[in-house]
C-alpha cells in the first residue's frame, strides 16, 4: 500500500506500478469510473466497511476503476492504493461515542469532495450511508450533475449502545434518525439494501422510494470447507465440538445469550464457544462466562485479519448469530459458504439465510438456543445434511452476481 498527498490522484497502471497524476489532470479511462463514498472502511471492522472494501476490490478485478472516499483511520488526510482501489482518506477526529471509530471532519468537506470529483471524474457516485461522508457526497454529486446510487447498511439499533441512549428514549431517537435517512436518501437516483426484508423495513419507516435488494454476496472461492483439524491447530483451539461467532462483540449482537446457553449444551456435549472479533462487550462476556462456570470453555480470538477468516470458519462445527439488527449478515453468509450449519435469531433478515441449513430461535429464549445447538452438535448426520444445505444456499449469494448487478445499475444510471 502506497500513500500520497490527498491533492494528488494516484492511478493503478497496467504494469503493476503506481503513478501519481498531478491534480487537475487525468489519464484517459478505458472503463467507467466509480466513486464509492463511505463513512467506514478498513481497517474499521464492521459489515459496512467490509462490504465497501469487497465491492470496491471486486469491481477493480472486473475492470472498473474505483476510487473510495472515507474517513482517515489516522486523522490526517492522505491517498492510498489498496488492492487496486484508490482510497482517499479525509481528515477525521475520534468519534466520542465509539472506542475505535473516527468521523470525517465536516468543515470544508463539500468543497473537498467537489474538487475530488473534478479530478477523478467518476461517472457514478455510490454512497454507503447517510451520515457525514454519504450526505456530503450526494450533495457534491448533485452539484456536479452526476448520478447517485445509495446502499443502506444501517439500523438505529447499531448506534444505541455507543451513543448511550436510554431504553425509554430509543423509539423517539430512532424516529429522528429514520427521518434524517429519508431526507438524505431521497436525493439518490437508485437505492439498494442487502435483502428484501431490509427493503421492507425502509418502507415501514416511511421511505417511499423503490428499494432494490442486492445481496452483499460472498466469495465462494475464498470461503469453502477446509480441513478442520489444521484450522484448530492454527488458532490453538482445543479439539472439541465448537460453536463459532464472528463479528463485533457489541450490544445488539446479544452474545450473552450464547454464553448463558453453554451450560445447558455442556449437559450433553463437551463443547466450546469461540468468539472472533472485537467490541465493547468482551469484558462483560468474560465476566459472565467466569461467573456461571464456563470460563474455560469460552475462547476470545480477538481481531482476525480478513485473509485468515476462511480458516476460522473451518475450525467450527456450527455457527451462531444471535444478533437482532442484521440487514443480512456477511459473517453468516461466509459461515454457510464454509459448510457450517447455522443457528440464528428469528429477527430481521436472518430468517432469509436459515432453512434446511440450520435452526432459528426466538430472541431471548436461551433454552431454545441451547436445544438447537445441542441437537446439531450431537448428530453427525444432521450436521452433514445442514452443511450441504448451507453450501447450496450460499451458492445463490455468489458475490459475482452482486458485482454484476451493481455494474448494471451503474450502466443504467449512466445511460
Buried (B, 14 or more C-beta within 10 A) or exposed (E): EEEBEBBEBBBBEEEEEBEBBEBEEBEEBEEBBBBBBBBBBBEBBBBBBBBBBBBBBBBBEBEBBBBBBBBBBEEEBBBBBBBBBBBBBBBBEEBEEBEBBBBBBEEEBBEBBBBBBEBBBBBBBBBBBBBBBBBBBBBBBBEBEBBBBBBBBBBBBBBBBBEEBEEEEBEEBBEEBBEEBBEBBEBBBBBBBBBEBBBBBBEEBEBEBEBBBBBBBBBBEBBBBBEBEEBBEEBEBEEEBBBBBBBBBBBBBBBBBBBBBBBBBBEBBEBBBBBBBBBBBBEBBBEBBEEEEBEEBBBBBEEBEBEEBBBBBBBBBBBBBBBBBBBBBBBBBBBBBBBBBBBBBBBBBBBBBBBEBBBBBEBEBBEBBBBBBBBBBBEEEBBEBBBBBBBEBBEEBBBBBBBBBBBEBBEEBEE
